[in-house]
Amino acid sequence: MSASCEVYAPSDLKTALHLKSRYRDDLHVVAGGTLSVRLMSANAIETKNLMLLERLPLSFIRVSGRNVQIGAMTRLIDLIDNRLPKALVLAARSVRGLSIKSMATVGGNVFSPSPGCDVATALMALDAHLTLQSMNRKRSVPLEKFYRGPLKYSIRSNELVAMITVRNPPQYSTFTKLTPLPNSGPTIASVAIALDVNKREIVRRASVAVGGITTHPYRAKYVERFMLNKKLSNITLDQVEQGLVPKGLTIIKDANASSEYRERMVPVLFMRALNSLVKEVSRR
Ligand SMILES: Cc1cc2nc3c(=O)[nH]c(=O)nc-3n(C[C@H](O)[C@H](O)[C@H](O)COP(=O)(O)OP(=O)(O)OC[C@H]3O[C@@H](n4cnc5c(N)ncnc54)[C@H](O)[C@@H]3O)c2cc1C
């Protein structure tokens, strides 16, 4: 961080967007701070202007019918709410430790690179859209299209993420991750599945997101297409395995797991998630 730094903490969105429009890339935005403060401490962010979002009225969860709107400043701990799709609740619950869950925001999580993007992985399987707002314009971008490469996002320098919307989510969803710690811990790999089935358990809608292995989550489109019109309990690993991790993907490694291990765990997690959905559907 620069030696002298102007800090802004607006309490209304209009002022925040005005500042963003004025300073553009010269204004660093801090939401919960769990990632950005670490980057600033490591001098990885050089900025003369900081904007803290904590006072903005962007912490809310609105459920109306089957639609969900989540303010960008909603803390991950608040997503542990059983009005929300199960995949989202499980992803939030899996985030390491109470302090990170209580500080980190859902808006910040969509910017957080792997392995710290569990909530974004669940949101991607739920086909979430981001509302990106600037002073003069509001636009909606599917989360899947938000990622444009390592640490590259479809957001303009005068925009903020204001809200995340999940419209008419599939009836069934789940999230599963592998972590070296029991209950909640750092992610080695994760899989979220969301689907609708008819009375005969034939898949009518499916989306599968994989997280924790590349810089950001991605959708396993081949697997989604394969699942359509199949009986859920008839889907086997050998039918989908090759579509879960596309060839040529650069897979991350860290102190918790090698790239090879991460890649090998994705099919295991997919089957765990699928089996839990098969059980849930058969119980209805
Ligand atoms: C010890 C530790 C353990 C963790 N464990 C997990 C885990 O198990 N699972 C997991 O998923 N994650 C994990 N994380 C990552 C954590 O979830 C992310 O760091 C967090 O979600 C980021 O949110 P934040 O609100 O703190 O964002 P910040 O750090 O404040 O911001 C992150 C980035 O997003 C940008 N940004 C934030 N909000 C907006 C907005 N509304 N509009 C525009 N830009 C914005 C900021 O400018 C910054 O570039 C862990 C982190 C730590 C430090």
Ligand as a Chemical Component Dictionary entry (heavy atoms), coordinates in Angstrom:
data_LIG
# 
_chem_comp.id                   LIG 
_chem_comp.type                 NON-POLYMER 
_chem_comp.pdbx_formal_charge   0 
_chem_comp.three_letter_code    LIG 
# 
loop_
_chem_comp_atom.comp_id 
_chem_comp_atom.atom_id 
_chem_comp_atom.alt_atom_id 
_chem_comp_atom.type_symbol 
_chem_comp_atom.charge 
_chem_comp_atom.model_Cartn_x 
_chem_comp_atom.model_Cartn_y 
_chem_comp_atom.model_Cartn_z 
_chem_comp_atom.pdbx_ordinal 
LIG C1  C1  C 0 -7.502  -18.165 6.489  1  
LIG C2  C2  C 0 -8.449  -18.151 5.309  2  
LIG C3  C3  C 0 -9.200  -19.290 5.057  3  
LIG C4  C4  C 0 -10.087 -19.307 3.964  4  
LIG N1  N1  N 0 -10.815 -20.421 3.741  5  
LIG C5  C5  C 0 -11.703 -20.434 2.716  6  
LIG C6  C6  C 0 -12.522 -21.557 2.456  7  
LIG O1  O1  O 0 -12.465 -22.593 3.150  8  
LIG N2  N2  N 0 -13.402 -21.479 1.428  9  
LIG C7  C7  C 0 -13.528 -20.362 0.642  10 
LIG O2  O2  O 0 -14.348 -20.335 -0.259 11 
LIG N3  N3  N 0 -12.752 -19.285 0.856  12 
LIG C8  C8  C 0 -11.850 -19.304 1.852  13 
LIG N4  N4  N 0 -11.074 -18.204 2.054  14 
LIG C9  C9  C 0 -11.157 -17.095 1.093  15 
LIG C10 C10 C 0 -12.242 -16.111 1.495  16 
LIG O3  O3  O 0 -13.506 -16.712 1.356  17 
LIG C11 C11 C 0 -12.136 -14.892 0.559  18 
LIG O4  O4  O 0 -10.935 -14.229 0.883  19 
LIG C12 C12 C 0 -13.324 -13.979 0.751  20 
LIG O5  O5  O 0 -14.517 -14.587 0.291  21 
LIG C13 C13 C 0 -13.149 -12.667 0.047  22 
LIG O6  O6  O 0 -14.221 -11.850 0.471  23 
LIG P1  P1  P 0 -13.943 -10.471 1.215  24 
LIG O7  O7  O 0 -15.273 -9.862  1.489  25 
LIG O8  O8  O 0 -13.055 -10.633 2.381  26 
LIG O9  O9  O 0 -13.246 -9.692  0.034  27 
LIG P2  P2  P 0 -12.062 -8.628  0.057  28 
LIG O10 O10 O 0 -10.806 -9.265  0.529  29 
LIG O11 O11 O 0 -12.480 -7.373  0.736  30 
LIG O12 O12 O 0 -11.989 -8.350  -1.504 31 
LIG C14 C14 C 0 -11.543 -9.329  -2.402 32 
LIG C15 C15 C 0 -11.494 -8.727  -3.817 33 
LIG O13 O13 O 0 -12.808 -8.503  -4.300 34 
LIG C16 C16 C 0 -13.015 -7.135  -4.645 35 
LIG N5  N5  N 0 -14.381 -6.828  -4.226 36 
LIG C17 C17 C 0 -14.990 -7.275  -3.101 37 
LIG N6  N6  N 0 -16.279 -6.895  -3.082 38 
LIG C18 C18 C 0 -16.497 -6.189  -4.218 39 
LIG C19 C19 C 0 -17.643 -5.546  -4.779 40 
LIG N7  N7  N 0 -18.831 -5.566  -4.164 41 
LIG N8  N8  N 0 -17.518 -4.942  -5.998 42 
LIG C20 C20 C 0 -16.314 -4.932  -6.636 43 
LIG N9  N9  N 0 -15.204 -5.527  -6.150 44 
LIG C21 C21 C 0 -15.289 -6.143  -4.961 45 
LIG C22 C22 C 0 -11.943 -6.377  -3.861 46 
LIG O14 O14 O 0 -11.587 -5.173  -4.486 47 
LIG C23 C23 C 0 -10.788 -7.380  -3.862 48 
LIG O15 O15 O 0 -10.078 -7.292  -5.066 49 
LIG C24 C24 C 0 -10.200 -18.160 3.124  50 
LIG C25 C25 C 0 -9.453  -17.008 3.401  51 
LIG C26 C26 C 0 -8.588  -16.998 4.480  52 
LIG C27 C27 C 0 -7.790  -15.732 4.767  53 
# 
loop_
_chem_comp_bond.comp_id 
_chem_comp_bond.atom_id_1 
_chem_comp_bond.atom_id_2 
_chem_comp_bond.value_order 
_chem_comp_bond.pdbx_ordinal 
LIG C1  C2  SING 1  
LIG C2  C3  SING 2  
LIG C2  C26 DOUB 3  
LIG C3  C4  DOUB 4  
LIG C4  N1  SING 5  
LIG C4  C24 SING 6  
LIG N1  C5  DOUB 7  
LIG C5  C6  SING 8  
LIG C5  C8  SING 9  
LIG C6  O1  DOUB 10 
LIG C6  N2  SING 11 
LIG N2  C7  SING 12 
LIG C7  O2  DOUB 13 
LIG C7  N3  SING 14 
LIG N3  C8  DOUB 15 
LIG C8  N4  SING 16 
LIG N4  C9  SING 17 
LIG N4  C24 SING 18 
LIG C9  C10 SING 19 
LIG C10 O3  SING 20 
LIG C10 C11 SING 21 
LIG C11 O4  SING 22 
LIG C11 C12 SING 23 
LIG C12 O5  SING 24 
LIG C12 C13 SING 25 
LIG C13 O6  SING 26 
LIG O6  P1  SING 27 
LIG P1  O7  DOUB 28 
LIG P1  O8  SING 29 
LIG P1  O9  SING 30 
LIG O9  P2  SING 31 
LIG P2  O10 DOUB 32 
LIG P2  O11 SING 33 
LIG P2  O12 SING 34 
LIG O12 C14 SING 35 
LIG C14 C15 SING 36 
LIG C15 O13 SING 37 
LIG C15 C23 SING 38 
LIG O13 C16 SING 39 
LIG C16 N5  SING 40 
LIG C16 C22 SING 41 
LIG N5  C17 SING 42 
LIG N5  C21 SING 43 
LIG C17 N6  DOUB 44 
LIG N6  C18 SING 45 
LIG C18 C19 SING 46 
LIG C18 C21 DOUB 47 
LIG C19 N7  SING 48 
LIG C19 N8  DOUB 49 
LIG N8  C20 SING 50 
LIG C20 N9  DOUB 51 
LIG N9  C21 SING 52 
LIG C22 O14 SING 53 
LIG C22 C23 SING 54 
LIG C23 O15 SING 55 
LIG C24 C25 DOUB 56 
LIG C25 C26 SING 57 
LIG C26 C27 SING 58 
# 
